[in-house]
Amino acid sequence: MVVKSRAHDCRTIVNCYSFFDKVFPACGLLDYTEGIYHGDPSTPYDVAQLNQIKYVLDEVKCTRGSRIVEIGCGNGTLLAEAQARGASALGITIVPDQVEFCRRRGLDARLIDYRDLDDPWFGQFDSVIANGPIEHFVQPEDAVADQTEAIYRRMFELFHRLIDPASPIRRAISTTIHFVRTPDPRNLLRSPWRLRWFSDDFHWSFLHRSFGGWYPVPGQFERCAAGLFELIHTTDGTHDYHLTSEEWLQRCQRAFLSSKFWPIARDSLPFVMRHPVQATHMLLCMLWSQSWNWQFRTQSPPTRLLRQTWAWLD
Ligand SMILES: C[S@@+](CC[C@H](N)C(=O)[O-])C[C@H]1O[C@@H](n2cnc3c(N)ncnc32)[C@H](O)[C@@H]1O
């Protein structure tokens, strides 16, 4: 059995965002989830991003006075919108740069792994939001060890405990990429260079080395949430993620070919020097193999993005 430590899992994820947080803002990008285009690809990127955040907040009935916790808050755009609605919004992330960035924006972000949330957090919130982090919660090693169901079950148990039983809202929402063509997890642990170039396994291996993670399959969350939450609403955002990812790619390509390249190179050089292998994988994965974008391309993409709204059960 392949077993890796929690610190190792987190290192890949923290590194990934530490690097992206040097590149993305220089390309005019702050968020790491899909927008909502309502079928119109000409929707401006920022409008689509805001549409998605509004959708997520509406689904958990976020209004003045709502108590929201966002698991995996990234750079805090959703927290800012919740705050603008008059809600009390708290975010957690495992990336120190993101905490600092959020705090500079006047947002309440804490550096903590969701698995470490305990008693003082329980029963404190009307709603739990997981807008894009769950893809990092399981690793291929966990899938090899047949641990995925247990990990998602514990995640839903935690979300359940975070919610105040006396709240009239009691909702959770997850937006998560799911596998449609599920790979053999052992292949994600192989070097992409040992796999057939541009095969599914090649892309999955590149993605795992860059971002660190494994996806659920459709229907799995419903099983793992049974008795804790009832699924009340699902929308498919796969095409939205396709449009968002193509915009990310174009903006990064444009920035790399412009005078923005030099400040990006200067700011990311310390990271590249410290983590040359992961930095190389990430750059190749984004710009050369385009494995990130591959996930959402074609008429039958290998993944599906599901936005799922959950009602708390007694
Ligand atoms: C894809 S980003 C989404 C960020 C943000 N919600 C957004 O829409 O831009 C994933 C986020 O999950 C966080 N994350 C990953 N693993 C985590 C963990 N174990 N505990 C808490 N946050 C985690 C990352 O630090 C990052 O902020």
PDBQT file of the ligand as one rigid body, heavy atoms in Angstrom, charges set to zero:
ROOT
HETATM    1  C1  LIG A 401      -9.497  25.857  -6.042  1.00  0.00    +0.000 C 
HETATM    2  S1  LIG A 401      -9.083  26.881  -4.674  1.00  0.00    +0.000 S 
HETATM    3  C2  LIG A 401     -10.627  27.683  -4.432  1.00  0.00    +0.000 C 
HETATM    4  C3  LIG A 401     -10.438  28.988  -3.727  1.00  0.00    +0.000 C 
HETATM    5  C4  LIG A 401     -11.652  29.901  -3.668  1.00  0.00    +0.000 C 
HETATM    6  N1  LIG A 401     -12.807  29.240  -3.104  1.00  0.00    +0.000 N 
HETATM    7  C5  LIG A 401     -11.953  30.453  -5.024  1.00  0.00    +0.000 C 
HETATM    8  O1  LIG A 401     -13.077  30.242  -5.509  1.00  0.00    +0.000 OA
HETATM    9  O2  LIG A 401     -11.100  31.112  -5.605  1.00  0.00    +0.000 OA
HETATM   10  C6  LIG A 401      -8.963  25.740  -3.334  1.00  0.00    +0.000 C 
HETATM   11  C7  LIG A 401      -8.774  26.353  -1.956  1.00  0.00    +0.000 C 
HETATM   12  O3  LIG A 401      -8.867  25.287  -0.994  1.00  0.00    +0.000 OA
HETATM   13  C8  LIG A 401      -7.874  25.455  -0.028  1.00  0.00    +0.000 C 
HETATM   14  N2  LIG A 401      -7.592  24.152   0.592  1.00  0.00    +0.000 N 
HETATM   15  C9  LIG A 401      -7.070  23.045   0.009  1.00  0.00    +0.000 A 
HETATM   16  N3  LIG A 401      -6.941  22.057   0.916  1.00  0.00    +0.000 NA
HETATM   17  C10 LIG A 401      -7.408  22.550   2.099  1.00  0.00    +0.000 A 
HETATM   18  C11 LIG A 401      -7.547  22.012   3.408  1.00  0.00    +0.000 A 
HETATM   19  N4  LIG A 401      -7.144  20.771   3.698  1.00  0.00    +0.000 N 
HETATM   20  N5  LIG A 401      -8.078  22.803   4.374  1.00  0.00    +0.000 NA
HETATM   21  C12 LIG A 401      -8.465  24.068   4.102  1.00  0.00    +0.000 A 
HETATM   22  N6  LIG A 401      -8.357  24.635   2.870  1.00  0.00    +0.000 NA
HETATM   23  C13 LIG A 401      -7.832  23.887   1.894  1.00  0.00    +0.000 A 
HETATM   24  C14 LIG A 401      -6.708  26.055  -0.777  1.00  0.00    +0.000 C 
HETATM   25  O4  LIG A 401      -5.815  26.654   0.126  1.00  0.00    +0.000 OA
HETATM   26  C15 LIG A 401      -7.433  27.041  -1.686  1.00  0.00    +0.000 C 
HETATM   27  O5  LIG A 401      -7.660  28.236  -0.998  1.00  0.00    +0.000 OA
ENDROOT
TORSDOF 0
